[in-house]
Each structure stands twice: as C-alpha cells, then as structure tokens.
Amino acid sequence: MKSETVMLGGLFAACLLVCALVLGSMFTMRPAAPHALAATISACATTATGTGCPLSRG
C-alpha cells in the first residue's frame, strides 16, 4: 500500500511538472513570422472560391 502511494505521488509530481513546462512555453512563445500569417489571410481573401485556403470555412 505504501509503495502505491509513493508511485501516485511521483506521478502527480511528474504531471505537475509537465503541465508547468507546457504552460510556461505557451506563455513565453513568440510568433515566428506574423507577416507570413497576414500574407496567408490576404491571399485567402482575394481568391473567389477559397479553395486550397487553410482558413476557408466552407
């Protein structure tokens, strides 16, 4: 019973560490190229049908 409690405690600590690292990386990440996203949006807006556009909704 004691070994199971220790394993669960270790698993909990590992999960907290992973969550903290993921949240920390999301909060400190900067966009790589905002101008590339703007170019993609304007290219999708200029096409009549929006085919091949990753942002098309239909």
C-alpha positions in Angstrom: 0.0 0.0 0.0 2.8 2.4 0.8 4.6 1.8 -2.5 1.4 2.6 -4.4 1.0 5.9 -2.5 4.6 6.8 -3.4 4.1 5.9 -7.0 0.9 8.0 -7.2 2.8 10.9 -5.6 5.6 10.7 -8.1 3.1 10.5 -10.9 1.3 13.6 -9.6 4.6 15.5 -9.4 5.6 14.5 -12.9 2.2 15.6 -14.3 2.5 18.9 -12.5 6.0 19.4 -13.9 4.8 18.6 -17.5 1.8 21.0 -17.1 4.1 23.8 -15.8 6.5 23.3 -18.6 3.8 23.3 -21.3 2.1 26.4 -19.8 5.4 28.2 -19.5 6.3 27.5 -23.1 2.9 28.7 -24.3 3.2 32.0 -22.3 6.8 32.8 -23.4 6.4 31.7 -27.1 6.6 34.4 -29.7 5.1 34.1 -33.1 7.7 33.2 -35.6 6.5 35.2 -38.6 3.4 37.4 -38.2 3.8 38.8 -41.7 3.5 35.2 -43.1 0.1 34.8 -41.4 -1.0 38.2 -42.7 0.0 37.2 -46.2 -1.9 33.9 -46.0 -5.0 35.8 -44.8 -4.9 38.4 -47.6 -4.2 35.6 -50.2 -7.3 33.8 -49.0 -9.4 36.9 -49.0 -8.5 37.6 -52.7 -9.5 34.2 -54.0 -13.1 34.0 -55.2 -13.8 30.4 -54.1 -11.3 30.0 -51.3 -10.2 26.6 -52.5 -6.9 25.5 -51.1 -7.1 28.1 -48.4 -6.5 26.7 -44.9 -8.8 29.3 -43.4 -11.8 28.6 -45.6 -14.9 27.7 -43.7 -17.0 26.0 -46.5 
